[in-house]
Amino acid sequence: MDQPSILVVEDDYQLQEMIEDALGESGFFVNAVATAEEALRLFTGNPGAHRALVTDISPGSNFND
């Protein structure tokens, strides 16, 4: 069975790493990126790949993404 995948968008590298570690230890495959642009690229490239999105408000986002 495939691991459930979660997309994490976090611009603070230390926090991103903590979230990625915690989710990974809970059995999730994590794609972690630092910007909204990177997240959109991953999402539009394969929209059904992730079961959940974990994010905060990222610098550079226009909130319409």
Backbone as a printed PyTorch tensor [residue, N CA C, xyz], in Angstrom:
tensor([[[  0.8470,  -1.1820,   0.0000],
         [  0.0000,   0.0000,   0.0000],
         [  0.8910,   1.2440,   0.0000]],

        [[  0.5000,   2.2440,  -0.7740],
         [  1.2590,   3.4900,  -0.8440],
         [  1.0690,   4.3150,   0.4190]],

        [[  2.1460,   5.0220,   0.7810],
         [  2.0520,   5.9420,   1.9190],
         [  1.1980,   7.1400,   1.5150]],

        [[  0.3320,   7.6340,   2.4070],
         [ -0.3820,   8.8720,   2.1240],
         [  0.6220,  10.0120,   2.0060]],

        [[  0.3800,  10.9120,   1.0690],
         [  1.3050,  12.0100,   0.8080],
         [  0.7120,  13.3400,   1.2600]],

        [[  1.5480,  14.1540,   1.9010],
         [  1.1410,  15.4760,   2.3770],
         [  2.0840,  16.5130,   1.7980]],

        [[  1.5140,  17.6070,   1.3200],
         [  2.2990,  18.7260,   0.8130],
         [  2.4250,  19.7620,   1.9240]],

        [[  3.6510,  20.0860,   2.2960],
         [  3.9320,  21.0700,   3.3430],
         [  4.5590,  22.2950,   2.6890]],

        [[  3.9730,  23.4690,   2.9560],
         [  4.5170,  24.7280,   2.4470],
         [  4.9030,  25.5710,   3.6540]],

        [[  6.1990,  25.7180,   3.8590],
         [  6.7000,  26.4480,   5.0280],
         [  8.0210,  27.1010,   4.6590]],

        [[  8.0930,  28.4320,   4.8140],
         [  9.2970,  29.1670,   4.4220],
         [ 10.3740,  29.1710,   5.5040]],

        [[ 10.0330,  28.8180,   6.7210],
         [ 11.0160,  28.7140,   7.8020],
         [ 11.5950,  27.2990,   7.7560]],

        [[ 12.8630,  27.1850,   7.3560],
         [ 13.4590,  25.8690,   7.1250],
         [ 13.4210,  24.9800,   8.3640]],

        [[ 13.7170,  25.5200,   9.5390],
         [ 13.7210,  24.7000,  10.7550],
         [ 12.3290,  24.1710,  11.0730]],

        [[ 11.3170,  25.0210,  10.9250],
         [  9.9460,  24.5870,  11.1640],
         [  9.5150,  23.5720,  10.1040]],

        [[  9.8890,  23.8190,   8.8550],
         [  9.5840,  22.8830,   7.7730],
         [ 10.1620,  21.5020,   8.0880]],

        [[ 11.3940,  21.4710,   8.5470],
         [ 12.0540,  20.2050,   8.8710],
         [ 11.3660,  19.4950,  10.0440]],

        [[ 10.9560,  20.2480,  11.0560],
         [ 10.2540,  19.6580,  12.2020],
         [  8.9270,  19.0400,  11.7720]],

        [[  8.1740,  19.7630,  10.9400],
         [  6.8850,  19.2580,  10.4520],
         [  7.1060,  18.0060,   9.6080]],

        [[  8.0950,  18.0820,   8.7190],
         [  8.4030,  16.9480,   7.8490],
         [  8.7890,  15.7110,   8.6680]],

        [[  9.6180,  15.8870,   9.6830],
         [ 10.0260,  14.7690,  10.5420],
         [  8.8350,  14.1710,  11.2870]],

        [[  8.0020,  15.0250,  11.8730],
         [  6.8540,  14.5420,  12.6480],
         [  5.8740,  13.7730,  11.7640]],

        [[  5.5840,  14.3050,  10.5890],
         [  4.6550,  13.6220,   9.6880],
         [  5.2610,  12.3330,   9.1440]],

        [[  6.5490,  12.3750,   8.8350],
         [  7.2310,  11.1750,   8.3480],
         [  7.2230,  10.0630,   9.3790]],

        [[  7.4510,  10.4140,  10.6400],
         [  7.4280,   9.4230,  11.7200],
         [  6.0280,   8.8640,  11.9450]],

        [[  5.0120,   9.6040,  11.4930],
         [  3.6280,   9.1460,  11.6230],
         [  3.1730,   8.3330,  10.4100]],

        [[  4.0990,   8.0910,   9.4780],
         [  3.7790,   7.2220,   8.3500],
         [  3.4160,   7.9230,   7.0630]],

        [[  3.5940,   9.2270,   7.0070],
         [  3.2630,   9.9700,   5.7990],
         [  4.4920,  10.2130,   4.9400]],

        [[  4.2910,  10.2470,   3.6240],
         [  5.3130,  10.7200,   2.7050],
         [  5.0970,  12.2200,   2.5940]],

        [[  6.1480,  13.0120,   2.7440],
         [  6.0140,  14.4680,   2.7850],
         [  6.7830,  15.1060,   1.6380]],

        [[  6.1010,  15.9660,   0.8960],
         [  6.7470,  16.8690,  -0.0500],
         [  6.7650,  18.2200,   0.6340]],

        [[  7.9420,  18.7340,   0.9450],
         [  8.0640,  20.0160,   1.6370],
         [  8.7020,  21.0330,   0.7050]],

        [[  8.0520,  22.1960,   0.5940],
         [  8.5570,  23.2870,  -0.2340],
         [  8.4850,  24.5770,   0.5630]],

        [[  9.2010,  25.6110,   0.0760],
         [  9.2940,  26.8610,   0.8250],
         [  8.4190,  27.9810,   0.2790]],

        [[  7.8890,  27.8340,  -0.9370],
         [  7.1240,  28.9380,  -1.5320],
         [  5.8000,  28.4560,  -2.1140]],

        [[  4.8790,  29.3990,  -2.2530],
         [  3.5920,  29.1000,  -2.8830],
         [  3.7910,  28.6730,  -4.3310]],

        [[  4.7510,  29.2790,  -5.0050],
         [  5.0200,  28.9310,  -6.4030],
         [  5.4460,  27.4700,  -6.5410]],

        [[  6.3220,  27.0160,  -5.6360],
         [  6.7570,  25.6140,  -5.6590],
         [  5.5790,  24.6810,  -5.3850]],

        [[  4.7350,  25.0580,  -4.4480],
         [  3.5700,  24.2390,  -4.1090],
         [  2.6180,  24.1390,  -5.2960]],

        [[  2.3650,  25.2580,  -5.9610],
         [  1.4780,  25.2440,  -7.1250],
         [  2.0480,  24.3850,  -8.2440]],

        [[  3.3560,  24.4450,  -8.4310],
         [  3.9940,  23.6310,  -9.4700],
         [  3.7890,  22.1430,  -9.1700]],

        [[  4.0110,  21.7420,  -7.9260],
         [  3.8040,  20.3410,  -7.5460],
         [  2.3410,  19.9370,  -7.6760]],

        [[  1.4590,  20.8040,  -7.2160],
         [  0.0330,  20.4810,  -7.2330],
         [ -0.5070,  20.3850,  -8.6510]],

        [[ -0.1710,  21.3610,  -9.4920],
         [ -0.6930,  21.3400, -10.8600],
         [ -0.0540,  20.2340, -11.6910]],

        [[  1.1550,  19.8270, -11.3300],
         [  1.8130,  18.7320, -12.0380],
         [  1.1630,  17.3840, -11.7770]],

        [[  0.5330,  17.2420, -10.6140],
         [ -0.1250,  15.9880, -10.2410],
         [ -1.1560,  16.2890,  -9.1550]],

        [[ -2.3220,  16.8170,  -9.5500],
         [ -3.2970,  17.3110,  -8.5690],
         [ -3.8380,  16.2780,  -7.5880]],

        [[ -3.8010,  15.0180,  -7.9000],
         [ -4.3320,  14.0090,  -6.9900],
         [ -3.2830,  13.3380,  -6.1200]],

        [[ -2.0580,  13.8430,  -6.1500],
         [ -0.9540,  13.1670,  -5.4670],
         [ -0.9600,  13.3340,  -3.9520]],

        [[ -1.5600,  14.3820,  -3.4470],
         [ -1.4920,  14.6710,  -2.0090],
         [ -2.8710,  14.5540,  -1.3690]],

        [[ -2.8740,  14.0090,  -0.1650],
         [ -4.1300,  13.8900,   0.5830],
         [ -4.4080,  15.1100,   1.4410]],

        [[ -3.3540,  15.8800,   1.7380],
         [ -3.5340,  17.0410,   2.6110],
         [ -2.4870,  18.0980,   2.2920]],

        [[ -2.7930,  19.3200,   2.7140],
         [ -1.8980,  20.4630,   2.5560],
         [ -1.7130,  21.1020,   3.9240]],

        [[ -0.4530,  21.3100,   4.3140],
         [ -0.1260,  22.0100,   5.5560],
         [  0.6220,  23.2630,   5.1520]],

        [[  0.1020,  24.4330,   5.5410],
         [  0.7210,  25.6800,   5.1040],
         [  0.4470,  26.8010,   6.0890]],

        [[  1.2480,  27.8330,   5.9750],
         [  0.9680,  29.0990,   6.6280],
         [  0.9030,  30.1320,   5.5060]],

        [[  0.8000,  31.3760,   5.8350],
         [  0.7880,  32.4190,   4.8120],
         [  2.2260,  32.6810,   4.4070]],

        [[  2.5480,  32.3780,   3.1650],
         [  3.9190,  32.5040,   2.6820],
         [  4.1870,  33.8800,   2.0930]],

        [[  5.3710,  34.4250,   2.3490],
         [  5.7550,  35.6740,   1.7030],
         [  5.7210,  35.5000,   0.1900]],

        [[  5.2480,  36.5140,  -0.5040],
         [  5.1860,  36.4550,  -1.9550],
         [  3.8800,  35.9150,  -2.4880]],

        [[  3.0060,  35.4450,  -1.6090],
         [  1.7140,  34.9390,  -2.0500],
         [  0.7380,  36.0980,  -2.1730]],

        [[ -0.0960,  36.0370,  -3.2150],
         [ -1.0890,  37.0990,  -3.3870],
         [ -2.4480,  36.6890,  -2.8330]],

        [[ -2.5120,  35.5600,  -2.1440],
         [ -3.7060,  35.0140,  -1.4960],
         [ -4.7700,  34.5740,  -2.4840]],

        [[ -4.5110,  34.6740,  -3.7860],
         [ -5.4230,  34.1700,  -4.8030],
         [ -4.9230,  32.8550,  -5.3810]],

        [[ -3.7720,  32.4020,  -4.8990],
         [ -3.1920,  31.1640,  -5.4070],
         [ -4.0430,  30.0170,  -4.9350]]])
